[in-house]
Amino acid sequence: MAFAEAGPIDLTLSVAGIASVAIFFLAYALVMGEEILHMRKSKPVLVAAGLIWALVAWMYMRAGLPDVAETAFKETLLEYTELLLFLLVAMTYINAMEERRVFDKLRAWLVYKGFSYRALFWITGILAFWISAVANNMTTAMLMCAVVLKVAEGDNKFISLCCVNVVVAANAGGAFSPFGDITTLMVWQAGQIPFGGFFALLLPAIVNFLVPALIMNFFIKNQKPASLTETVWLKRGARRIVALFLFTVAISVLCHSVLNLPPAMGMMFGLGLLQFFGYYLRRSLPRSLERKRERYSRRGDWRKLEQLGSVVPFDIFSRIARSEWDTLLFFYGVVMSVGGLGFLGYLSLLSETLYGGGNPVLANVILGMISAVVDNIPVMFAVLSMAPDMAEGNWLLITLTAGVGGSLLAMGSAAGVALMGQARGIYTFAVHLRWMPAILLGYAASVGVHMWVNAGLF
């Protein structure tokens, strides 16, 4: 691909090239200050992408090669579009399940059971690990945080400890599944690792979660929170939407592995199925409400009868509108910015610096730690754009380290940033930093386990 290597003209030392790098780092500084500036992270990178490609096009027009820059831009845009469609469908399904109260039901069940603090710590962590393998880590972390805030209200020390554990678990759970994180999805769609190959990271991901969790476990008071009661009923069609989502994931995998088509095609097919099911829910709603009124009236269940009055029809387009558009637009800005820098020649330069020494393992471990400061999306996209000649074991290693490296700092992942807002004043950057040595130990252990268990892939 055009942007994967230095462009026909080496612009790394040109004024336009240096200006592009400065624009990218300035934009990223604004992204890192999102919590302080209260400015959405998509804004600076969208502007940066436009400016960088304008500089690229200007330089190539001066050289009499306008078509070269245009082709490179379209190639980068095509890669982003495939990922955008995939993520948009996944987010729509997650929002539909949230609207049908699937996650509320799970939260209410955990609250009702009256687990001890220690049990709650482990249950929320384990659930965050497994749920994030199919849902995005931010949604998963926020769900588990809502449980902890509800059950342990007032015990800020326990809440902050659980939040750290949930962030680590959600990031680790997303590392071994093609659907668990944007970075794993990028690697899968790029064809560097087959669908089944990611599951080789399951044991390293478990170790990454367990090591810090076992250390934090000793700092939890073994007591029970006050008992709470909360009743939640699933909305009509909730279980069928969950089944449709799993079917859509299966179709997406088959599209890529059997038909050699982009996974986004299978996801868009699944979106069409969800739209048809939404149409069915809307058309059959009056009959369903009438049957329920008769049934509840016979039982004398006035509480459920009252709830029927607040039922609103399912609207698929409202679910699409609730997608994380800031994240999707941020993703566009990052992909296009890094693509522009790659076309200027900087990714080839970076590739020679990091991977030219013949030790890709060290380079992948370092890049994973960098993803604690710089978002893992640009880190992974830069590696994919460099396309270093690595064995499958090393591609799995960078997938693992980029996924779990963000756990080292609270601002290193979407899950951490989201929880700092949700548990404001309780879970903070400083609180997470206190547990960084334990998390770093888990990071090192997961790398070691991967090198040992998957030695045959290197």
C-alpha positions in Angstrom: 0.0 0.0 0.0 1.2 3.5 -0.8 1.3 4.8 2.7 3.0 1.7 4.1 6.4 2.9 2.8 8.1 6.1 2.3 6.6 8.1 -0.5 8.3 8.5 -3.9 9.8 11.7 -2.5 11.6 11.6 0.9 10.0 14.4 2.9 11.2 13.5 6.4 13.6 16.5 6.5 11.4 18.9 4.6 9.6 21.9 6.2 6.2 20.2 5.4 7.3 16.9 7.0 8.6 18.5 10.2 5.5 20.7 10.4 3.3 17.6 10.0 5.0 15.9 12.9 4.7 19.0 15.0 0.9 19.2 14.2 0.4 15.5 15.1 2.2 15.9 18.5 0.4 19.1 19.3 -2.9 17.4 18.5 -2.0 14.5 20.7 -1.0 16.7 23.6 -4.6 18.2 23.4 -6.0 14.6 23.4 -4.0 13.7 26.5 -5.4 16.8 28.2 -9.0 15.8 27.5 -9.9 15.5 31.2 -8.4 19.0 32.0 -9.6 20.8 28.9 -13.0 19.1 28.8 -12.6 19.0 25.0 -13.5 15.9 23.1 -10.5 13.9 21.8 -11.8 13.8 18.2 -11.5 17.5 17.6 -7.7 18.0 17.5 -7.0 14.8 15.5 -9.6 15.7 12.9 -8.0 19.0 12.3 -4.5 17.5 12.4 -5.5 14.9 9.7 -6.8 17.6 7.4 -3.7 19.8 7.9 -1.2 16.9 7.4 -2.8 15.7 4.2 -3.1 19.3 2.9 0.7 19.6 3.4 1.3 16.2 1.7 -0.9 17.2 -1.3 0.7 20.6 -1.6 4.2 19.1 -1.7 3.3 16.5 -4.3 1.5 19.1 -6.5 4.6 21.2 -6.5 6.5 18.0 -7.6 4.0 17.4 -10.4 2.7 14.2 -8.8 -0.9 15.0 -7.5 -2.2 11.6 -8.3 0.3 9.8 -6.1 -1.0 11.6 -2.9 -4.6 11.1 -3.9 -4.1 7.4 -4.3 -2.4 7.2 -0.9 -5.2 9.1 0.8 -7.9 6.8 -0.8 -6.0 3.7 0.3 -5.9 5.0 3.9 -9.5 6.0 3.8 -10.6 2.6 2.6 -8.9 0.9 5.5 -10.6 3.2 8.0 -14.0 2.7 6.3 -13.9 -1.1 6.7 -13.1 -0.7 10.4 -15.7 2.1 10.9 -18.5 -0.1 9.5 -17.4 -3.0 11.7 -17.3 -0.9 14.8 -20.5 0.9 14.1 -22.5 -2.3 13.9 -20.8 -3.7 17.0 -21.6 -0.5 18.9 -25.2 -0.5 17.6 -25.8 -4.0 18.9 -24.2 -3.1 22.3 -26.5 -0.1 22.6 -29.5 -2.2 21.6 -28.8 -4.7 24.3 -28.3 -1.8 26.8 -31.7 -0.3 25.7 -33.4 -3.8 26.2 -31.8 -3.7 29.7 -29.6 -6.7 29.3 -26.8 -5.1 31.3 -29.2 -3.6 33.9 -30.4 -7.2 34.5 -26.8 -8.4 35.1 -26.1 -5.5 37.4 -29.4 -6.1 39.4 -28.5 -9.8 39.8 -25.1 -9.0 41.2 -26.6 -6.5 43.6 -29.4 -8.8 44.7 -27.0 -11.7 45.6 -25.3 -9.7 48.4 -21.8 -10.9 47.7 -18.9 -10.0 50.1 -16.4 -7.2 49.1 -13.8 -9.8 48.2 -16.3 -11.9 46.1 -17.5 -8.7 44.4 -14.0 -7.7 43.6 -13.3 -11.0 41.8 -16.8 -11.3 40.2 -16.6 -7.9 38.6 -13.0 -8.5 37.5 -13.8 -11.9 35.9 -17.0 -10.6 34.3 -15.1 -7.6 32.9 -12.4 -9.9 31.5 -14.9 -12.2 29.6 -17.5 -9.7 28.6 -14.8 -7.4 27.0 -13.9 -10.2 24.7 -17.1 -9.5 22.8 -18.1 -6.0 23.9 -15.7 -3.1 23.9 -13.6 -2.6 27.0 -15.1 0.9 27.8 -18.7 -0.3 27.9 -17.7 -3.4 30.0 -15.7 -1.3 32.5 -18.5 1.2 32.9 -21.1 -1.6 33.5 -18.9 -3.2 36.3 -18.2 0.2 37.8 -21.9 0.9 38.0 -22.3 -2.3 40.0 -19.5 -1.4 42.4 -20.7 2.2 42.9 -24.2 0.8 43.7 -23.2 -1.9 46.1 -20.3 -0.3 47.9 -21.6 3.3 48.1 -19.6 5.3 50.5 -16.6 3.0 50.7 -14.3 5.0 48.4 -11.2 2.9 49.1 -12.9 -0.3 47.9 -14.5 1.4 44.9 -11.2 2.7 43.7 -9.5 -0.7 44.1 -12.3 -2.4 42.1 -12.0 0.3 39.4 -8.3 -0.4 39.0 -9.0 -4.1 38.8 -11.9 -3.7 36.3 -9.7 -1.5 34.0 -6.9 -4.1 34.0 -9.4 -7.0 33.5 -11.3 -5.3 30.6 -8.0 -4.4 28.7 -6.7 -8.0 29.3 -9.9 -9.6 28.1 -9.9 -7.6 24.9 -6.4 -8.7 24.0 -7.2 -12.4 23.1 -10.3 -11.8 21.0 -10.5 -10.3 17.5 -13.6 -8.4 18.7 -12.3 -7.4 22.1 -10.4 -4.3 21.1 -9.9 -2.0 18.2 -6.3 -3.0 18.0 -7.0 -6.7 17.7 -9.7 -6.0 15.1 -7.1 -4.0 13.1 -4.6 -6.9 13.2 -7.2 -9.4 12.2 -8.5 -7.3 9.3 -5.0 -6.7 8.1 -4.5 -10.4 7.8 -1.5 -10.6 10.1 -3.1 -13.2 12.4 -6.0 -15.6 11.5 -9.2 -15.5 13.6 -8.3 -18.6 15.6 -4.7 -17.4 16.2 -5.7 -14.8 18.7 -6.8 -17.4 21.2 -3.1 -18.3 21.8 -3.1 -15.1 23.9 -5.7 -16.4 26.3 -3.3 -17.7 28.9 -1.0 -14.6 28.8 -4.1 -12.4 29.1 -5.4 -14.3 32.1 -1.9 -13.9 33.7 -2.0 -10.2 33.0 -5.3 -9.9 34.9 -4.5 -12.4 37.7 -1.1 -11.1 38.9 -2.2 -7.6 40.0 -5.6 -8.9 41.1 -4.0 -11.4 43.5 -1.8 -8.6 44.9 -4.8 -6.2 45.4 -6.9 -9.0 46.9 -4.8 -8.8 50.1 -5.9 -5.2 50.6 -9.6 -5.9 50.6 -11.6 -5.9 53.9 -13.5 -9.2 54.1 -16.9 -7.8 54.9 -20.3 -7.6 53.3 -22.0 -4.4 52.0 -25.5 -3.4 53.0 -28.1 -5.6 51.3 -29.9 -3.9 48.4 -33.0 -5.0 46.4 -33.5 -3.9 42.8 -35.8 -5.6 40.3 -35.2 -5.3 36.6 -37.2 -6.9 33.8 -35.7 -7.5 30.4 -37.5 -5.7 27.6 -39.2 -7.7 24.9 -36.7 -9.2 22.4 -33.7 -8.8 24.6 -32.6 -12.4 24.4 -33.2 -12.6 20.7 -31.0 -9.5 20.1 -28.2 -11.2 22.1 -28.6 -14.3 19.8 -28.6 -12.1 16.7 -25.4 -10.4 17.8 -23.7 -13.8 18.3 -25.0 -14.9 14.9 -23.6 -11.7 13.3 -20.2 -12.3 14.8 -20.2 -15.8 13.4 -21.2 -14.6 9.9 -18.5 -12.0 10.1 -15.8 -14.6 10.9 -17.1 -16.9 8.1 -17.0 -14.0 5.6 -13.3 -13.4 6.3 -12.1 -16.9 6.7 -14.2 -18.8 4.1 -15.1 -16.2 1.5 -12.0 -14.0 2.0 -14.2 -10.9 2.2 -13.8 -8.1 4.7 -15.5 -8.9 8.1 -17.4 -5.6 7.8 -19.6 -7.2 5.1 -20.8 -9.8 7.6 -21.4 -7.2 10.3 -23.4 -5.0 7.9 -25.5 -8.1 7.0 -26.1 -8.5 10.7 -27.2 -4.9 11.0 -29.8 -5.6 8.3 -31.1 -8.5 10.4 -31.3 -6.3 13.4 -33.2 -3.7 11.4 -35.7 -6.4 10.3 -36.1 -7.6 13.9 -36.6 -4.0 15.0 -39.4 -3.6 12.4 -41.0 -6.8 13.8 -40.9 -5.4 17.3 -42.5 -2.1 16.3 -45.3 -3.7 14.3 -46.1 -6.4 16.9 -45.9 -4.0 19.9 -49.6 -3.2 20.1 -50.6 -6.9 20.1 -47.9 -7.7 22.7 -49.0 -4.9 25.0 -52.6 -6.0 24.8 -51.8 -9.6 25.7 -49.6 -8.5 28.7 -52.4 -6.1 29.9 -54.8 -9.0 30.0 -52.4 -11.3 31.7 -51.3 -8.8 34.4 -54.9 -7.7 35.0 -55.9 -11.3 35.7 -53.0 -11.6 38.2 -53.7 -8.2 39.7 -50.0 -7.2 39.1 -50.6 -3.4 39.1 -46.9 -2.6 39.2 -46.2 -4.3 35.9 -49.4 -2.8 34.4 -48.1 0.7 35.3 -44.8 -0.1 33.7 -46.5 -0.9 30.4 -47.5 2.7 30.1 -43.9 3.8 29.7 -43.0 1.3 26.9 -41.6 3.0 23.8 -41.1 1.2 20.4 -37.7 0.0 19.6 -35.9 2.3 17.1 -32.8 1.0 15.4 -31.6 4.4 14.2 -31.7 5.8 17.7 -29.3 3.0 18.7 -27.0 3.9 15.8 -27.1 7.6 16.9 -26.0 6.5 20.4 -22.8 5.0 19.1 -19.5 6.4 20.4 -19.1 8.9 17.6 -16.4 10.7 19.4 -14.3 7.5 19.5 -15.1 6.7 15.8 -14.1 10.2 14.7 -11.0 10.1 16.8 -10.2 6.8 15.1 -10.5 8.5 11.7 -8.2 11.4 12.8 -5.6 9.0 14.1 -5.7 6.6 11.1 -5.5 9.4 8.6 -2.8 11.4 10.5 -0.6 8.3 10.9 -1.2 7.4 7.3 -0.1 10.8 6.2 3.1 10.6 8.3 3.7 7.2 6.9 3.5 8.5 3.3 5.9 11.3 4.2 8.5 8.5 5.2 8.4 8.7 9.0 7.0 5.2 9.5 9.8 3.7 7.5 12.3 5.7 9.5 10.6 4.5 12.8 10.6 0.9 11.5 14.3 1.0 10.8 15.0 2.5 14.3 12.8 0.0 16.2 13.0 -3.2 14.2 16.2 -2.7 12.3 18.3 -4.0 15.2 17.0 -7.5 14.7 15.2 -7.7 18.1 11.4 -7.3 17.4 10.6 -8.7 20.9 12.2 -5.7 22.6 10.6 -3.3 20.2 7.1 -4.8 20.8 7.5 -4.7 24.6 8.6 -1.0 24.4 5.7 -0.1 22.1 3.3 -1.7 24.5 4.6 0.5 27.4 4.4 3.5 25.1 0.7 2.8 24.6 0.2 3.7 28.3 0.8 7.3 27.3 -0.1 7.3 23.6 -3.4 5.6 22.7 -2.9 2.0 21.5 -4.8 2.8 18.2 -2.0 5.0 16.7 0.6 2.6 18.1 -1.0 -0.4 16.4 -1.8 1.4 13.2 1.9 2.6 13.0 3.1 -0.9 13.4 0.7 -2.2 10.7 1.7 0.6 8.4 5.5 -0.2 9.0 4.6 -3.9 8.2 7.9 -5.2 9.8 8.9 -8.7 8.7 7.9 -10.6 12.0 6.9 -14.2 12.8 3.3 -14.8 14.0 4.5 -15.0 17.6 5.8 -11.4 17.4 2.6 -10.2 15.8 0.7 -11.8 18.7 3.2 -10.1 21.1 2.5 -6.6 19.8 -1.2 -7.3 19.9 -0.9 -8.4 23.6 1.4 -5.5 24.7 -0.6 -2.8 22.8 -3.8 -4.1 24.4 -2.7 -4.5 28.0 0.0 -1.8 28.0 -2.7 0.9 28.4 -3.5 -0.6 31.9 -0.2 0.9 33.3 -1.8 4.3 33.6 -5.4 5.4 34.1 -5.3 7.6 30.9 -3.7 4.7 28.9 -7.0 3.2 27.8 -10.6 4.2 27.0 -11.8 2.1 30.0 -9.6 4.0 32.4 -10.6 7.4 31.0 -14.3 6.5 31.2 -14.1 5.3 34.8 -12.2 8.5 35.9 -15.4 10.3 34.7 -17.9 7.8 36.1 -16.2 7.6 39.6 -15.0 11.1 39.6 -13.0 12.0 42.7 -12.8 8.3 43.8 -10.9 6.6 40.9 -8.2 9.0 39.9 -4.9 9.1 38.0 -3.0 9.1 41.3 -5.0 6.1 42.7 -4.2 4.0 39.6 -0.6 5.1 39.7 -0.3 3.6 43.2 -0.9 0.1 41.8 1.3 0.6 38.7 4.1 -1.7 40.1 1.6 -4.6 40.5 0.2 -3.9 37.0 3.7 -3.7 35.5 4.5 -7.1 37.2 1.4 -8.5 35.5 2.5 -7.0 32.2 6.0 -8.6 32.4 4.5 -11.9 33.5 2.1 -12.0 30.5 4.9 -11.3 28.1 7.0 -14.1 29.7 4.1 -16.6 29.6 3.5 -15.7 25.9 7.2 -16.3 25.1 7.1 -19.6 26.9 3.7 -21.0 25.8 3.8 -19.8 22.2 7.6 -20.3 21.7 6.9 -22.4 18.6 5.3 -19.4 16.8 8.5 -17.3 17.0 
